[in-house]
Amino acid sequence: MNHMQNGTLPPLKGSDKLNLVERVKAPTPKFFRVLRSIGITIAAVGGAILAAPVALPAIVVNIAGYLALAGTVATTVSQVTVAGE
């Protein structure tokens, strides 16, 4: 089964040999660009709740911490995903 039949992108030529800087600068697929934007938004919401100058219930602060973490991970993974040729 080739890449066109299963709906995936072919691997980037030599993508297994890219260093981190090259990987970040390489083209990112559209799905991961959208996911990166969503991740940034989620991380920003979590950070805003964590930095709120008012006392919030502990569960809200815990959830905000998890949102910030999830948003950061989604953004990072999406940024280093490279598009195939």
Rosetta constraint file for C-alpha pairs under 8 A:
AtomPair CA 1 CA 5 HARMONIC 6.31 0.50
AtomPair CA 1 CA 6 HARMONIC 7.01 0.50
AtomPair CA 2 CA 6 HARMONIC 6.76 0.50
AtomPair CA 3 CA 7 HARMONIC 6.02 0.50
AtomPair CA 3 CA 8 HARMONIC 5.19 0.50
AtomPair CA 3 CA 9 HARMONIC 5.98 0.50
AtomPair CA 3 CA 10 HARMONIC 5.74 0.50
AtomPair CA 4 CA 8 HARMONIC 6.48 0.50
AtomPair CA 4 CA 9 HARMONIC 7.43 0.50
AtomPair CA 9 CA 83 HARMONIC 7.04 0.50
AtomPair CA 9 CA 84 HARMONIC 5.47 0.50
AtomPair CA 9 CA 85 HARMONIC 7.85 0.50
AtomPair CA 10 CA 84 HARMONIC 5.07 0.50
AtomPair CA 10 CA 85 HARMONIC 6.69 0.50
AtomPair CA 11 CA 15 HARMONIC 6.83 0.50
AtomPair CA 11 CA 83 HARMONIC 7.50 0.50
AtomPair CA 11 CA 84 HARMONIC 4.83 0.50
AtomPair CA 11 CA 85 HARMONIC 7.19 0.50
AtomPair CA 12 CA 82 HARMONIC 7.16 0.50
AtomPair CA 12 CA 83 HARMONIC 6.39 0.50
AtomPair CA 12 CA 84 HARMONIC 4.05 0.50
AtomPair CA 12 CA 85 HARMONIC 5.53 0.50
AtomPair CA 13 CA 84 HARMONIC 7.34 0.50
AtomPair CA 13 CA 85 HARMONIC 7.09 0.50
AtomPair CA 14 CA 18 HARMONIC 6.95 0.50
AtomPair CA 15 CA 23 HARMONIC 7.92 0.50
AtomPair CA 15 CA 82 HARMONIC 7.78 0.50
AtomPair CA 18 CA 22 HARMONIC 5.77 0.50
AtomPair CA 18 CA 23 HARMONIC 5.79 0.50
AtomPair CA 19 CA 23 HARMONIC 6.07 0.50
AtomPair CA 20 CA 24 HARMONIC 6.15 0.50
AtomPair CA 20 CA 80 HARMONIC 7.66 0.50
AtomPair CA 21 CA 25 HARMONIC 6.26 0.50
AtomPair CA 22 CA 26 HARMONIC 6.04 0.50
AtomPair CA 23 CA 80 HARMONIC 5.58 0.50
AtomPair CA 23 CA 81 HARMONIC 7.30 0.50
AtomPair CA 23 CA 82 HARMONIC 6.54 0.50
AtomPair CA 24 CA 79 HARMONIC 6.07 0.50
AtomPair CA 24 CA 80 HARMONIC 5.01 0.50
AtomPair CA 24 CA 81 HARMONIC 7.79 0.50
AtomPair CA 24 CA 82 HARMONIC 7.93 0.50
AtomPair CA 26 CA 82 HARMONIC 5.89 0.50
AtomPair CA 26 CA 83 HARMONIC 7.44 0.50
AtomPair CA 27 CA 82 HARMONIC 5.72 0.50
AtomPair CA 27 CA 83 HARMONIC 5.55 0.50
AtomPair CA 28 CA 32 HARMONIC 6.49 0.50
AtomPair CA 28 CA 33 HARMONIC 6.41 0.50
AtomPair CA 28 CA 78 HARMONIC 7.74 0.50
AtomPair CA 28 CA 79 HARMONIC 6.95 0.50
AtomPair CA 28 CA 80 HARMONIC 7.67 0.50
AtomPair CA 28 CA 81 HARMONIC 6.02 0.50
AtomPair CA 28 CA 82 HARMONIC 4.96 0.50
AtomPair CA 28 CA 83 HARMONIC 5.21 0.50
AtomPair CA 29 CA 33 HARMONIC 6.38 0.50
AtomPair CA 29 CA 81 HARMONIC 7.56 0.50
AtomPair CA 29 CA 82 HARMONIC 6.72 0.50
AtomPair CA 29 CA 83 HARMONIC 5.14 0.50
AtomPair CA 30 CA 34 HARMONIC 6.34 0.50
AtomPair CA 31 CA 35 HARMONIC 6.20 0.50
AtomPair CA 32 CA 36 HARMONIC 5.84 0.50
AtomPair CA 32 CA 78 HARMONIC 4.98 0.50
AtomPair CA 32 CA 79 HARMONIC 7.37 0.50
AtomPair CA 32 CA 81 HARMONIC 7.27 0.50
AtomPair CA 33 CA 37 HARMONIC 6.37 0.50
AtomPair CA 33 CA 78 HARMONIC 6.75 0.50
AtomPair CA 33 CA 79 HARMONIC 7.53 0.50
AtomPair CA 34 CA 38 HARMONIC 6.33 0.50
AtomPair CA 35 CA 39 HARMONIC 6.04 0.50
AtomPair CA 35 CA 74 HARMONIC 7.00 0.50
AtomPair CA 35 CA 75 HARMONIC 7.11 0.50
AtomPair CA 35 CA 78 HARMONIC 6.52 0.50
AtomPair CA 36 CA 40 HARMONIC 6.19 0.50
AtomPair CA 36 CA 74 HARMONIC 6.38 0.50
AtomPair CA 36 CA 75 HARMONIC 4.45 0.50
AtomPair CA 36 CA 76 HARMONIC 7.60 0.50
AtomPair CA 36 CA 78 HARMONIC 5.34 0.50
AtomPair CA 36 CA 79 HARMONIC 6.68 0.50
AtomPair CA 37 CA 41 HARMONIC 6.30 0.50
AtomPair CA 37 CA 75 HARMONIC 7.29 0.50
AtomPair CA 38 CA 42 HARMONIC 6.19 0.50
AtomPair CA 38 CA 71 HARMONIC 7.53 0.50
AtomPair CA 38 CA 75 HARMONIC 7.88 0.50
AtomPair CA 39 CA 43 HARMONIC 6.07 0.50
AtomPair CA 39 CA 70 HARMONIC 7.31 0.50
AtomPair CA 39 CA 71 HARMONIC 4.04 0.50
AtomPair CA 39 CA 72 HARMONIC 6.35 0.50
AtomPair CA 39 CA 73 HARMONIC 7.65 0.50
AtomPair CA 39 CA 74 HARMONIC 5.22 0.50
AtomPair CA 39 CA 75 HARMONIC 4.92 0.50
AtomPair CA 40 CA 44 HARMONIC 6.08 0.50
AtomPair CA 40 CA 71 HARMONIC 5.83 0.50
AtomPair CA 40 CA 72 HARMONIC 6.87 0.50
AtomPair CA 40 CA 75 HARMONIC 6.08 0.50
AtomPair CA 41 CA 45 HARMONIC 6.21 0.50
AtomPair CA 41 CA 71 HARMONIC 7.23 0.50
AtomPair CA 42 CA 46 HARMONIC 6.21 0.50
AtomPair CA 42 CA 67 HARMONIC 6.03 0.50
AtomPair CA 42 CA 68 HARMONIC 6.48 0.50
AtomPair CA 42 CA 70 HARMONIC 7.58 0.50
AtomPair CA 42 CA 71 HARMONIC 4.97 0.50
AtomPair CA 43 CA 47 HARMONIC 6.05 0.50
AtomPair CA 43 CA 67 HARMONIC 5.96 0.50
AtomPair CA 43 CA 68 HARMONIC 4.03 0.50
AtomPair CA 43 CA 69 HARMONIC 6.84 0.50
AtomPair CA 43 CA 70 HARMONIC 7.08 0.50
AtomPair CA 43 CA 71 HARMONIC 4.27 0.50
AtomPair CA 43 CA 72 HARMONIC 5.82 0.50
AtomPair CA 44 CA 48 HARMONIC 6.00 0.50
AtomPair CA 44 CA 68 HARMONIC 6.91 0.50
AtomPair CA 44 CA 71 HARMONIC 7.93 0.50
AtomPair CA 45 CA 49 HARMONIC 6.27 0.50
AtomPair CA 45 CA 64 HARMONIC 7.56 0.50
AtomPair CA 45 CA 67 HARMONIC 7.51 0.50
AtomPair CA 45 CA 68 HARMONIC 7.33 0.50
AtomPair CA 46 CA 50 HARMONIC 6.19 0.50
AtomPair CA 46 CA 63 HARMONIC 7.79 0.50
AtomPair CA 46 CA 64 HARMONIC 4.28 0.50
AtomPair CA 46 CA 65 HARMONIC 6.10 0.50
AtomPair CA 46 CA 66 HARMONIC 7.52 0.50
AtomPair CA 46 CA 67 HARMONIC 5.03 0.50
AtomPair CA 46 CA 68 HARMONIC 4.54 0.50
AtomPair CA 47 CA 51 HARMONIC 6.06 0.50
AtomPair CA 47 CA 64 HARMONIC 6.93 0.50
AtomPair CA 47 CA 65 HARMONIC 7.50 0.50
AtomPair CA 47 CA 68 HARMONIC 5.90 0.50
AtomPair CA 48 CA 52 HARMONIC 6.06 0.50
AtomPair CA 49 CA 61 HARMONIC 7.09 0.50
AtomPair CA 49 CA 64 HARMONIC 6.02 0.50
AtomPair CA 50 CA 61 HARMONIC 6.08 0.50
AtomPair CA 50 CA 64 HARMONIC 6.12 0.50
AtomPair CA 50 CA 65 HARMONIC 6.98 0.50
AtomPair CA 56 CA 60 HARMONIC 6.46 0.50
AtomPair CA 56 CA 61 HARMONIC 6.67 0.50
AtomPair CA 57 CA 61 HARMONIC 6.58 0.50
AtomPair CA 58 CA 62 HARMONIC 6.12 0.50
AtomPair CA 59 CA 63 HARMONIC 6.11 0.50
AtomPair CA 60 CA 64 HARMONIC 6.10 0.50
AtomPair CA 61 CA 65 HARMONIC 6.24 0.50
AtomPair CA 62 CA 66 HARMONIC 6.41 0.50
AtomPair CA 63 CA 67 HARMONIC 6.13 0.50
AtomPair CA 64 CA 68 HARMONIC 6.15 0.50
AtomPair CA 65 CA 69 HARMONIC 6.22 0.50
AtomPair CA 66 CA 70 HARMONIC 5.99 0.50
AtomPair CA 67 CA 71 HARMONIC 5.94 0.50
AtomPair CA 68 CA 72 HARMONIC 6.10 0.50
AtomPair CA 69 CA 73 HARMONIC 6.19 0.50
AtomPair CA 70 CA 74 HARMONIC 6.06 0.50
AtomPair CA 71 CA 75 HARMONIC 6.03 0.50
AtomPair CA 72 CA 76 HARMONIC 6.10 0.50
AtomPair CA 73 CA 77 HARMONIC 6.07 0.50
AtomPair CA 74 CA 78 HARMONIC 5.97 0.50
AtomPair CA 75 CA 79 HARMONIC 6.08 0.50
AtomPair CA 76 CA 80 HARMONIC 6.51 0.50
AtomPair CA 77 CA 81 HARMONIC 6.37 0.50
